[in-house]
Amino acid sequence: MYFSLIGRQDVVLPEGWASQSSFSVLGRTTIDATAAPGEGATIHTYSLVGDTIVRVSAGARVRLVGGNLLGRREMDASVGDGPETTVLACSLVGGIRVIHAA
């Protein structure tokens, strides 16, 4: 589990990761999930007055679930045929963005 209070946090997930959680309050969290995930890979991210960016590898299948209140959701990652990753994102006055790594 990762926690950020009034600031920025950059997280790099290791090879074979399966489940990770992130909490941000008044800040931004960037999660690099480009390493090959394990079976049933899930990222739980919660933010209060902040943003979360999740980077996935090219070809990853991503399922974005959850909700925002006074925020936005963006899925800039196209659907691929690679391993599936579920991103459960909830934010209050913030946003979630899922992108392919460059």
C-alpha atoms as one frame of an Amber mdcrd trajectory, in Angstrom:
protein
   0.000   0.000   0.000   1.213   3.484  -0.861   0.064   6.699   0.847   0.713
  10.303  -0.139  -0.260  13.399   1.840   0.136  16.834   0.233   2.637  15.944
  -2.416   3.587  13.755  -5.303   4.266  10.056  -5.262   5.758   7.938  -8.050
   5.285   4.178  -7.737   6.925   1.529  -9.926   5.347  -1.904  -9.623   7.672
  -4.937  -9.787   7.474  -7.829 -12.240   4.670 -10.257 -11.330   2.710  -7.802
  -9.175  -0.868  -8.868  -8.403  -2.606  -6.297  -6.217  -1.625  -2.802  -5.117
  -3.383   0.037  -3.309  -2.727   3.760  -3.365  -4.217   6.599  -1.296  -3.592
  10.287  -2.132  -4.741  13.334  -0.214  -4.064  16.737  -1.809  -1.562  15.367
  -4.282  -0.785  13.300  -7.342   0.168   9.654  -7.606   1.728   8.134 -10.706
   1.683   4.342 -10.872   3.963   2.645 -13.388   2.287  -0.716 -14.043   4.255
  -1.540 -17.187   5.918  -4.606 -15.647   4.213  -7.899 -16.473   1.387  -8.391
 -13.955   0.512 -11.588 -12.161  -2.815 -13.407 -12.360  -5.831 -11.200 -11.499
  -3.828  -7.965 -11.352  -5.767  -5.174  -9.638  -4.872  -1.611  -8.734  -7.037
   0.106  -6.099  -6.551   3.851  -6.094  -8.329   6.416  -3.949  -7.769  10.154
  -4.072  -9.143  13.157  -2.231  -8.490  16.451  -4.023  -5.856  14.890  -6.231
  -5.120  12.931  -9.374  -3.895   9.457 -10.177  -2.129   8.467 -13.390  -1.704
   4.764 -14.187   0.763   3.796 -16.934   0.265   0.394 -18.522   2.329  -1.421
 -21.119   1.388  -1.341 -24.782  -1.100  -4.086 -25.561  -2.384  -4.382 -21.983
  -6.088  -4.994 -21.470  -7.392  -2.518 -18.894 -10.747  -2.478 -17.163 -11.460
   0.821 -15.401 -14.138   0.699 -12.691 -15.134   2.947  -9.800 -16.371   6.506
  -9.712 -15.559  10.168  -9.351 -17.345  13.019  -7.651 -16.416  16.399  -9.150
 -13.608  14.862 -11.155 -12.789  13.234 -14.452 -11.875   9.851 -15.874  -9.753
   9.323 -18.956  -8.814   6.086 -20.652  -6.066   6.870 -23.151  -5.028   3.225
 -23.377  -6.458   1.273 -26.264  -7.648  -2.253 -25.661  -4.984  -4.861 -26.367
  -4.706  -8.610 -26.130  -2.137  -8.752 -23.318  -2.709  -9.552 -19.638  -5.760
  -7.934 -18.072  -5.390  -5.299 -15.371  -8.346  -3.988 -13.378  -8.078  -0.425
 -12.102 -10.574   0.375  -9.329 -10.426   4.156  -8.998 -12.453   6.354  -6.673
 -11.866  10.069  -6.285 -13.445  13.103  -4.698 -12.530  16.358  -6.452  -9.866
  14.655  -8.512  -9.328  12.428 -11.477  -7.969   9.208 -12.867  -6.093   8.794
 -16.132  -4.964   5.469 -17.613  -2.332   5.786 -20.356   0.048   3.610 -22.363
   3.688   4.058 -21.452   5.731   5.845 -24.103
